[in-house]
Each structure stands twice: as structure tokens, then as C-alpha cells.
Amino acid sequence: MSQKIWNVKFVAGNPNIFSKVRTALSGPLKRSEANEAFENVSNHGWRAWIEHAKTGERIAESPVETAYRQ
């Protein structure tokens, strides 16, 4: 069974203007790889999260994404 089950999803740019959800090109990823990619994306101040490729379960959200969903 593959451990590459995590996708990093994000909305590039200002979250008040942009809404197109993108998926990291290299996904699905191992959890450690997804965490690293997530940190890189979320450090830009973008909406970002890590979700299971099949179930959609989220294991991490950037502060910007958490605020957006509230």
C-alpha cells in the first residue's frame, strides 16, 4: 500500500481576490513531503491545506485558510 496519499491544496495570491484552488503538481505525497510543501505554500500567506487524496480529510490548514472558512 502506497504512503503517497496526501495532497497539498492552495489558493495562490491574495485570498480576498483569488479563489481558484490548485493542487501541488507532485501530489499525492507522503505525509512528510506534504508537510514540507504545505509549509512552503503557507509561508506566502496563502490559503493552504493538506487533505487525504481519497477521503478529503484535512490534517493541516494555514491560518489564512482557517480564517477564510469561519
C-alpha positions as CSV (number, residue, x, y, z in Angstrom):
1,M,0.0,0.0,0.0
2,S,1.4,3.4,-1.0
3,Q,2.0,6.0,1.6
4,K,1.5,8.8,-1.0
5,I,-2.0,9.7,-0.1
6,W,-1.8,13.4,0.8
7,N,-2.5,16.4,-1.5
8,V,-1.4,19.9,-0.8
9,K,-4.1,22.3,-1.9
10,F,-3.9,26.1,-2.0
11,V,-5.2,29.3,-3.4
12,A,-2.3,31.4,-4.8
13,G,-2.3,35.1,-4.1
14,N,-4.4,37.4,-2.0
15,P,-7.2,35.3,-0.5
16,N,-9.6,38.3,-0.8
17,I,-9.2,38.4,-4.6
18,F,-8.4,34.9,-5.8
19,S,-10.4,31.7,-5.3
20,K,-9.0,29.1,-7.8
21,V,-8.0,26.1,-5.8
22,R,-4.8,24.4,-7.0
23,T,-3.2,21.1,-6.2
24,A,0.6,20.8,-5.8
25,L,1.8,19.2,-9.1
26,S,3.8,16.5,-7.4
27,G,0.9,15.0,-5.3
28,P,-0.2,12.8,-3.9
29,L,2.7,12.9,-1.5
30,K,3.9,11.1,1.6
31,R,2.9,12.9,4.8
32,S,6.4,14.3,5.5
33,E,6.7,15.6,1.9
34,A,3.2,17.1,2.1
35,N,4.1,18.9,5.4
36,E,7.2,20.4,3.7
37,A,5.3,21.5,0.6
38,F,2.5,22.9,2.8
39,E,4.9,25.0,4.9
40,N,6.4,26.4,1.7
41,V,3.0,27.4,0.4
42,S,1.5,28.7,3.6
43,N,4.6,30.9,4.3
44,H,3.4,33.0,1.4
45,G,0.3,34.0,3.4
46,W,-1.9,32.0,1.0
47,R,-4.9,29.8,1.8
48,A,-3.4,26.3,2.0
49,W,-4.3,22.8,3.4
50,I,-3.3,19.2,3.3
51,E,-6.0,16.7,2.6
52,H,-6.3,12.9,2.0
53,A,-6.4,12.2,-1.7
54,K,-9.5,9.9,-1.4
55,T,-11.4,10.9,1.7
56,G,-10.8,14.7,1.7
57,E,-9.9,14.6,5.4
58,R,-7.8,17.7,6.3
59,I,-4.8,17.3,8.5
60,A,-3.5,20.8,8.4
61,E,-4.7,24.3,7.4
62,S,-2.9,27.6,7.2
63,P,-4.1,30.4,9.5
64,V,-5.4,32.2,6.4
65,E,-7.5,29.1,5.3
66,T,-8.9,28.7,8.9
67,A,-10.0,32.3,8.9
68,Y,-11.5,32.0,5.5
69,R,-13.6,29.0,6.5
70,Q,-15.1,30.7,9.6
